Amino acid sequence: MKNGIHPEYRPVVFRDRSADTAFLTRSTAVTKSTVTWEDGQEYPVVDVEISSASHPFWTGKARSNDVEGRIAAFERRYGSKK
């Protein structure tokens, strides 16, 4: 490998805000915020919207989609052709 062309590969904490979970892994993700992990050391932290702890496929909990509300909103916005 050539020196100086690869991003830094280091331990990073990924935190899922919706499930209130976090996991420590290695990554090249760039972030300015840090968090103190369970071992007492500070690591960079990346906040994610969804992970395996909150995704319906992995949790088995399906989300209810408000289809009727979406249709009504579409008809209000663009008008009904009835």
LINJOSUL-V783319 format. One record per residue. N is the residue number from 1. SS is DSSP state (2 for helix, 1 for strand, 0 for the rest). Layout:
# LINJOSUL-V783319
n & ss
N & SS
N & SS
This chain:
# LINJOSUL-V783319
n & ss
1 & 0
2 & 0
3 & 0
4 & 0
5 & 0
6 & 0
7 & 0
8 & 0
9 & 0
10 & 1
11 & 1
12 & 1
13 & 1
14 & 1
15 & 1
16 & 1
17 & 0
18 & 0
19 & 0
20 & 0
21 & 1
22 & 1
23 & 1
24 & 1
25 & 1
26 & 1
27 & 1
28 & 0
29 & 0
30 & 0
31 & 0
32 & 0
33 & 0
34 & 1
35 & 1
36 & 1
37 & 0
38 & 0
39 & 0
40 & 0
41 & 0
42 & 1
43 & 1
44 & 1
45 & 1
46 & 1
47 & 1
48 & 1
49 & 0
50 & 0
51 & 0
52 & 0
53 & 0
54 & 0
55 & 0
56 & 2
57 & 2
58 & 2
59 & 2
60 & 0
61 & 0
62 & 0
63 & 0
64 & 0
65 & 0
66 & 0
67 & 2
68 & 2
69 & 2
70 & 2
71 & 2
72 & 2
73 & 2
74 & 2
75 & 2
76 & 2
77 & 2
78 & 2
79 & 0
80 & 0
81 & 0
82 & 0
